[in-house]
Amino acid sequence: MKCTGRLFMLFFIFFIALIGINPSQTLADHIKIGFSGSLTGGTFDFGQAAVRGFNLAIKEYNEQGGYQGHPVIGVVYDDETQPAKGVQNTTRLITLDKVIGVIGPVNSGVALATIDITQRYEIPHIISIATAVPLTQRYKNAPKNYIFHLSLVDSAQIALMIEYVKKKGCQRVGLMNDTTGWGESGRQEALKQLKENGITLAAEVQRFAVGDTDMTAQLTRLKEAQVDCLMAFALAPEAVQILKSMDKIGYRIPFVDTWALLAPSFVKLGGKELVEGVVSVSSYTIDHSEKAKEFHKKVVAEYGDDFYPIVTAQTYDATRLMLRALSKVGPDPKKIRDAIEETDDFTDAVTAISPKPYSKDDHEALGPGKGFLVTYKNGEIVRLEM
């Protein structure tokens, strides 16, 4: 029996050496952080830019020694901009990959479908792109809220959009939204804020589905109601169709949308002339600070370009926040959640977040006062001067 046992042990050591496993490895060697986002589908450009920030943050962390000498592994899945796929990915990240935290997704409809999972399993979850208001509010009153947000929340964006139509002197405001979870959430928040500002819509809210290619029916109703400013919750492809339909019926009015129109696909699909003068919202430019300038150079050096700067930067900071928490408290998801909430020394952020981005009652890192209006001028995004 002893001989058999020794032979088995020798064989086992030989086998693990053959496949490259160190017998002294511990769980710390397999620390994983998950990313699930839209690498394909309607918000693919958000996802492809976001995963750059995620991977770059982990690469730098590991180059600096990782967690006590052990590298962190980034696990990436494509949710295809489908809520069901996002739920599947998030469940897999937690139950099979055993991640200590989750970054993403980029689409609000997908995010709204996944936060119940991370909250239930008590896994810290930093949403770096999706912007829907309910994301951090759903579990705000829970004993521990595991959902954090590092993107300009829709309520702050809507406030800026309303500021635009007021300064523009619009008298008859119209509203359009897509029928996704993001679009419906945005509509509800917009109606709330419009009422608070004493603005009554001149026509019924016009809705459309993702993928619709003709908005003339909705716009004709707005035109008949003499709407003179349009607020919208449309992703880049549908916003292009709104503009094309406007031109089709000879009805070009001031048009303001969320930061969704910062997507590179907006100009690619519409062209410079079509998007000229369209107004959007942002909280980041590649030259808004020295750290942002340095980060932009770093991204270009790593990937050859920086095609969607705000998305890459926000995901980079979100991932770094989680990694900083890991360094402080170790690979315990519950302790990492607490450390993220208590962070007060994040002074090297490349985005506009403060050194203390969160508190027990506020998990919004980019709230009111962090954004500004931008517009398209000759195909380029520039700050809007009112």
C-alpha positions in Angstrom: 0.0 0.0 0.0 2.8 2.4 0.9 4.6 1.7 -2.4 1.3 2.3 -4.3 0.7 5.6 -2.5 4.3 6.8 -3.2 4.0 5.9 -6.9 0.7 7.7 -7.1 2.2 10.8 -5.4 5.2 10.8 -7.8 2.8 10.4 -10.8 0.6 13.3 -9.5 3.6 15.6 -9.1 4.9 14.7 -12.5 1.5 15.3 -14.0 0.9 18.7 -12.5 4.4 19.7 -13.4 3.7 18.6 -17.0 0.6 20.8 -17.3 2.2 23.7 -15.6 0.6 23.8 -12.2 2.7 24.8 -9.1 1.8 22.4 -6.2 2.2 25.3 -3.8 -0.5 27.4 -5.6 -3.4 28.7 -3.4 -6.8 30.2 -4.3 -5.0 33.6 -4.6 -3.4 32.3 -7.8 -6.9 32.1 -9.4 -8.4 35.5 -8.5 -10.8 36.4 -11.2 -12.8 39.5 -12.1 -15.6 39.2 -14.6 -16.7 41.4 -17.5 -19.9 40.9 -19.4 -20.8 43.4 -22.1 -22.0 43.9 -25.6 -19.1 42.9 -27.9 -21.7 42.3 -30.6 -25.3 43.6 -31.1 -26.8 47.0 -30.9 -24.3 48.5 -28.4 -21.2 46.7 -29.7 -19.0 49.8 -29.9 -19.6 50.5 -26.2 -18.6 47.0 -25.3 -15.6 46.8 -27.5 -14.3 50.1 -26.1 -15.2 49.1 -22.5 -13.3 45.8 -22.6 -10.1 47.7 -23.5 -10.3 49.7 -20.3 -11.0 46.5 -18.3 -8.1 44.6 -19.8 -5.7 47.5 -19.6 -6.4 48.0 -15.9 -5.9 44.3 -15.1 -2.7 44.2 -17.2 -1.2 47.2 -15.3 -2.2 45.7 -11.9 -0.5 42.5 -12.7 2.6 44.3 -14.0 2.8 46.0 -10.6 2.8 42.6 -8.8 -0.9 41.7 -8.8 -2.4 40.7 -5.4 0.5 39.7 -3.2 2.4 38.4 -6.1 -0.5 36.6 -7.7 -2.0 37.7 -11.0 -5.6 38.6 -11.4 -7.4 37.0 -14.3 -10.0 38.9 -16.3 -12.9 36.7 -17.6 -14.7 38.3 -20.5 -18.1 37.3 -22.0 -20.2 38.8 -24.8 -23.8 39.4 -23.9 -24.8 40.2 -27.5 -26.9 43.1 -26.2 -29.4 40.6 -25.0 -30.8 40.6 -21.4 -31.1 36.9 -21.3 -27.5 36.4 -22.4 -26.4 38.9 -19.8 -28.2 37.0 -17.1 -26.6 33.7 -18.3 -23.1 35.3 -18.4 -23.4 36.9 -14.9 -24.6 33.6 -13.4 -21.8 31.8 -15.0 -19.2 34.3 -13.9 -20.4 33.9 -10.3 -21.2 30.2 -10.0 -18.6 28.6 -12.4 -15.8 31.1 -12.7 -16.0 32.2 -9.1 -15.2 35.8 -9.8 -14.8 38.2 -6.9 -16.5 41.1 -8.7 -18.2 42.0 -11.9 -17.7 45.0 -14.3 -20.4 45.8 -16.9 -22.7 45.4 -18.7 -22.8 48.4 -21.1 -26.5 48.3 -22.1 -29.0 49.5 -19.5 -31.7 46.9 -20.5 -29.1 44.1 -20.0 -27.8 45.7 -16.7 -31.3 45.9 -15.3 -31.7 42.2 -15.9 -28.4 41.3 -14.2 -28.2 43.3 -11.0 -30.6 41.0 -9.2 -28.1 38.2 -9.6 -25.0 40.0 -8.3 -27.1 41.4 -5.4 -28.4 38.0 -4.5 -25.0 36.4 -4.6 -23.4 39.4 -2.8 -20.8 40.0 -5.5 -19.7 43.7 -5.9 -20.8 44.9 -9.3 -19.5 48.2 -10.8 -21.6 49.3 -13.9 -19.3 51.5 -15.9 -21.4 52.3 -18.9 -25.2 51.7 -18.6 -27.0 54.8 -17.3 -30.6 53.9 -16.2 -31.7 55.5 -13.0 -33.0 52.3 -11.3 -29.6 50.6 -11.4 -28.3 51.8 -8.1 -31.8 52.7 -6.7 -33.3 49.2 -6.7 -31.3 48.0 -3.7 -30.6 51.4 -2.2 -32.5 50.4 1.0 -31.0 46.9 1.3 -28.7 46.3 4.3 -25.8 46.1 1.8 -26.2 47.5 -1.8 -23.7 45.6 -4.0 -24.4 47.7 -7.1 -22.2 50.6 -7.9 -22.3 53.0 -10.8 -19.5 54.9 -12.7 -21.3 56.5 -15.6 -23.3 59.7 -15.9 -26.7 58.6 -14.6 -29.7 59.4 -16.8 -31.2 61.7 -14.3 -28.2 64.0 -14.5 -28.2 63.7 -18.3 -31.9 64.6 -18.5 -31.3 67.7 -16.4 -28.8 68.9 -18.9 -31.1 68.0 -21.8 -33.9 70.1 -20.2 -31.4 72.9 -19.6 -30.7 72.9 -23.3 -34.3 73.2 -24.5 -35.0 75.9 -21.9 -32.0 78.0 -23.0 -32.9 77.3 -26.6 -36.2 79.0 -25.9 -38.3 76.1 -27.1 -42.0 76.5 -26.4 -43.3 73.1 -27.6 -41.2 70.2 -26.5 -41.5 66.7 -27.9 -40.2 63.4 -26.6 -39.2 60.1 -28.3 -37.8 56.9 -26.8 -37.0 53.3 -27.8 -38.9 50.5 -26.1 -35.9 48.9 -24.3 -35.6 49.0 -20.6 -33.2 52.0 -21.0 -35.6 53.9 -23.2 -38.6 53.3 -20.9 -36.7 54.2 -17.8 -35.4 57.4 -19.5 -38.9 58.3 -20.6 -40.2 58.0 -17.0 -37.4 60.1 -15.6 -37.8 62.7 -18.3 -41.5 63.1 -17.7 -40.8 63.5 -14.0 -38.2 66.2 -14.5 -40.2 68.0 -17.2 -43.1 68.3 -14.8 -40.7 69.6 -12.1 -39.6 72.3 -14.6 -43.1 73.3 -15.5 -42.8 71.9 -19.0 -45.8 70.2 -20.6 -45.1 68.1 -23.7 -46.8 69.5 -26.8 -47.6 66.0 -28.0 -47.9 62.4 -26.8 -44.6 60.6 -26.3 -43.6 58.8 -29.5 -42.0 55.4 -29.1 -40.1 53.1 -31.5 -38.4 49.7 -31.5 -34.7 49.1 -31.8 -34.1 48.4 -35.4 -36.9 50.6 -36.8 -35.8 52.3 -40.0 -38.6 54.7 -40.6 -39.7 57.3 -38.0 -41.9 59.4 -40.4 -45.1 58.5 -38.7 -44.0 59.5 -35.2 -42.3 62.7 -36.5 -45.4 63.7 -38.6 -47.4 63.6 -35.4 -44.9 65.8 -33.7 -44.8 68.2 -36.7 -48.6 68.5 -36.6 -48.4 69.4 -32.9 -45.9 72.1 -33.8 -43.1 70.6 -31.6 -40.1 72.9 -31.9 -37.5 70.9 -29.9 -37.1 67.1 -29.6 -35.6 65.2 -26.7 -34.9 61.6 -27.4 -33.7 58.3 -25.9 -32.3 56.7 -29.0 -29.1 54.7 -29.6 -27.0 55.8 -32.6 -28.6 53.6 -35.3 -32.2 54.8 -34.4 -31.1 58.4 -33.9 -29.7 58.4 -37.5 -33.1 57.1 -38.7 -34.9 59.9 -36.7 -32.7 62.5 -38.5 -33.2 60.9 -41.9 -37.0 60.8 -41.4 -36.8 64.5 -40.3 -35.2 65.4 -43.6 -37.7 63.2 -45.5 -40.7 65.3 -44.2 -38.8 68.6 -44.2 -38.9 69.0 -40.4 -35.4 69.7 -39.0 -35.7 71.0 -35.4 -33.2 71.1 -32.5 -32.5 67.5 -31.4 -30.9 66.6 -28.1 -30.2 63.0 -27.0 -28.2 61.3 -24.3 -24.5 60.3 -24.4 -25.6 57.4 -26.6 -24.8 59.6 -29.5 -21.2 59.8 -28.6 -20.9 56.4 -30.2 -18.5 56.4 -33.2 -21.2 54.6 -35.2 -23.4 57.7 -35.1 -21.2 59.6 -37.5 -20.3 56.5 -39.5 -24.0 55.6 -40.1 -25.3 59.2 -40.6 -22.4 61.1 -42.1 -21.1 64.5 -41.1 -23.8 66.5 -42.7 -26.7 64.6 -41.2 -25.4 64.8 -37.6 -24.3 68.4 -37.8 -25.7 70.4 -34.8 -27.1 67.4 -32.9 -26.7 67.9 -29.2 -25.6 65.2 -26.7 -24.3 64.9 -23.2 -20.8 63.9 -21.9 -18.7 64.0 -18.8 -15.3 63.3 -20.3 -13.0 64.5 -23.0 -9.5 63.3 -23.8 -8.0 66.7 -22.7 -10.1 67.6 -19.7 -7.2 66.9 -17.4 -3.5 65.9 -17.5 -4.4 62.4 -16.3 -7.0 62.1 -19.2 -4.3 63.2 -21.7 -1.9 60.7 -20.4 -4.5 57.9 -20.4 -5.4 58.7 -24.0 -1.8 58.4 -25.1 -1.6 55.1 -23.2 -4.7 53.7 -24.9 -3.4 54.7 -28.3 0.0 53.1 -27.5 -1.7 49.9 -26.4 -4.4 49.5 -29.1 -3.4 51.8 -32.0 -6.4 54.2 -31.4 -8.8 55.5 -28.8 -12.1 55.2 -30.7 -14.5 55.7 -27.8 -12.5 57.5 -25.1 -15.2 58.0 -22.5 -16.3 54.4 -22.4 -12.7 53.1 -22.2 -11.8 55.6 -19.5 -14.9 54.9 -17.3 -14.4 51.1 -17.4 -10.7 51.6 -16.7 -11.5 53.5 -13.6 -14.2 51.1 -12.5 -11.8 48.1 -12.8 -9.1 50.0 -10.9 -11.5 50.8 -8.1 -12.2 47.1 -7.7 -8.6 46.2 -7.9 -7.7 48.8 -5.3 -10.3 47.3 -3.0 -8.8 43.9 -3.6 -5.4 45.1 -2.6 -6.8 46.6 0.6 -8.9 43.7 1.9 -8.1 40.6 -0.1 -10.2 38.3 -2.4 -13.4 38.4 -0.2 -16.3 39.8 -2.2 -18.2 41.1 0.8 -15.1 43.0 2.1 -14.4 44.3 -1.4 -17.9 45.7 -1.5 -17.3 47.6 1.7 -13.8 48.8 0.6 -15.3 50.2 -2.7 -17.9 52.0 -0.7 -15.4 53.4 1.7 -12.7 54.4 -0.9 -11.7 58.0 -0.2 -8.2 58.2 -1.8 -8.8 57.6 -5.5 -6.9 60.7 -6.5 -5.5 59.3 -9.8 -8.8 58.7 -11.6 -8.8 59.6 -15.3 -12.5 60.4 -15.3 -14.3 63.2 -13.4 -15.1 61.1 -10.3 -14.0 62.4 -6.9 -11.4 60.7 -4.6 -14.4 59.4 -2.6 -16.8 58.4 -5.3 -19.3 56.6 -3.1 -21.1 56.6 0.3 -23.5 54.3 2.0 -26.5 56.2 0.6 -25.1 57.2 -2.8 -23.6 54.7 -5.2 -23.4 57.2 -8.1 -19.9 58.2 -8.9 -21.0 60.6 -11.7 -24.1 62.5 -10.6 -25.4 66.0 -11.0 -22.7 68.6 -11.8 -20.4 66.1 -13.5 -21.7 66.4 -17.1 -21.9 69.0 -19.8 -23.5 69.5 -23.2 -21.7 68.7 -26.5 -22.6 69.1 -30.1 -21.4 67.8 -33.5 -19.4 70.2 -35.7 -18.1 69.0 -39.0 -18.2 65.4 -37.7 -16.3 66.2 -34.4 -17.6 66.4 -30.9 -17.1 69.8 -29.3 -18.4 71.4 -26.1 -21.7 73.3 -26.7 -21.5 77.0 -25.9 -25.0 78.4 -25.2 
